[in-house]
């Protein structure tokens, strides 16, 4: 069971998050911190005692906008330790998913927090902690997340790993794979939130792209675009610089 630290400077939001976390049967304990300084003190105790100590913390649910140090600042500091707790960002802002992915966040949950969405984040953390704690031995094949799609009365299941990019269609999204496309009734913003930790990045209000499937980044007269397979996709000005930086860091790392 998970030992959780939730960090948010807004008391009602922190109280609601702790209530939902404590109601999850996979959570052993959930503590709260009202700012980054208090959170770092608590995490410091956890790191001193180690993962098997009484003060251990498995995962930190971090708000981003806080007085003083932000949640992103805290995650950057934690990245410098040998065995830091896992990080899940909980924020009202969609625009930090790129940075969250770059900081190896497990998930990126948007406020207002829905019980089902938080349960999915807890599941991901639980699976990672369980996999890390499991005895060494032959590794079981990873089960890829799948998306059910309807086609002529038949439900098919498309692996997220096969999706190259996603195109917005109002409250729907079109999933593009190497072998065709599928329309699903899921808003693009929901998929951006759900798949940030899987390497999908928003490049435009209409497109979400698998970072690993980007073959080229093109600059032409101030306009930016990416090449994915045989398709060219425009990158909005807002997303151009973060995407370029992320691709360069990925190539160098």
Secondary structure, 3 states (H helix, E strand, C coil): CEEEEEECCCHHHHHHHHHHHHCCCCEEEEEEECCHHHHHHHHHHHHHHCCCCCCCCCEEEECCCCCCCCHHHHHHHHCCCCCCCEEEEEECCHHHHHHHHHCCCCEEEECCCCHHHHHHHHHHHHHHHHHHHCCCCCCCCCCCCEEEEEECCEEEEEEHHHEEEEEEECCEEEEEECCEEEEECCCHHHHHHHHHHHCEEEEECCEEEEHHHCCEEEEECCEEEEEECCEEEEECHHHHHHHHHHHHHHHHC
